[in-house]
Amino acid sequence: MNIVITGGTKGIGRALLSELITKHKVLVVARSTSALEKEYKGVENVYCLSLDLSTPDSYISLVKWINRKWGKADVIVNCAAMLVNKHIEDTTADEILRTFTLNVITPALLVSQTKSVLSSNGFYINISSPVIYRATPNIWLYASTKSALSLVGETAKLPTRVLTYYPGIIDTNMITGHKSLVSRLIMRKPSYTAKKLSQLITARKTGTYYEFGARIIQFAGIIGL
């Protein structure tokens, strides 16, 4: 398969790249890919494209690249995201705009602007979060954007196919300061999620998928724990 990953330089995206390159061709799209280019220099099935996907013109460049190199992409995975750890009263206008741009507008544009280069049985993957069911005041912004992102997949109509993936608590720099006792018990490495995603890609799964840890958080939110 030909697979595009946004935000593939760290976290889940980086782990997914490592998981996929043994069987698939992978294009990583990020603002800066220089370190990744050095690491994978000479690896034929890994490609890097430096683009700022917060700008509409960048999608023209992405579509042109896919047309020129592959013709079609089979899967487009959006892993790019940011988290601002602040209460609403302390959050700046710039932080709100940047978070919504990266976490919501960018994946929405990916779905709406790259349909022409998606294969007939191709699909999109958006990484959401179970915090939409149990948000705390300091991550209100992140939870708001992930809730909006979930609607991108839920409201898409055929032939557009989307998998909205809910990981549990993943041990990345993004959650520094959020590692409670409960979260540590159900925490997983990015490689765990990458393996799950790889399996779902192979099965061409769309709709929604919850990791076990995500289900626990969802249940806790529903019953008010």
C-alpha positions, 0 to 999 in steps of 0.5 A: 500500500501507499500510505501518507502519515502526517505528524510522523516525526514523533509519537504515534506517527513515528512508531507507525512509520517504523511499523509500516515500512517493512510492508508498505511505501510511506510518505511522512508529511511534517513541517520539518523532516530533516532529522527523519531524512537523515535517519532513513537515507537510502531506504527506498520505501520511506519518503519525506515531504516538508509542508505546513498543512495549516495553509491551504496551498500545501494541499496542492503540493501534497496532491501533486506529489502523490500524483507524480510519485504514486498516482494514488494513495491507499491510506492517509493517516493524521497523527499531527496534534498539539496539547495546551495544558492550561485552564481556559482563563489562562489560554491565549488566543494564539494557542486556541487558534493554533490548536484548532488549526492543527487538531481539527482544520488540518485533518478536515482539509486532508479529507476534503482536499485529497479525495482526488488522489485516494484509491477507490478502496482507500480511506482516512485515519484520524487519531481522536482521544477518549478525553472527549468523554472525561475532560479536565479543566486544564485540557479543555482545549485538546478535548474540544478539538478531539471531539470536533475531529471525531465528527469529521469521521462520523459525518463523512458519507460514502464513498469517503471512508474514515477510521476514527481511532481512539487510543488509550493513554499513550506514553508520549511527551504530550501527556507529561504532567497527566500521569496519575496512578490510574493512567499509569496502570493502563498506559501503553507505548506508541508502538502498541498503538502502531501495531494495532493501527497496522493491523487495522490498515491491513484489514481496511477497517473503517468506522471507529475503533477503541483501544481497551484503555480508551474504553475504560476512560469512556466508561469512567466518563459516562458513569461520572468517575 
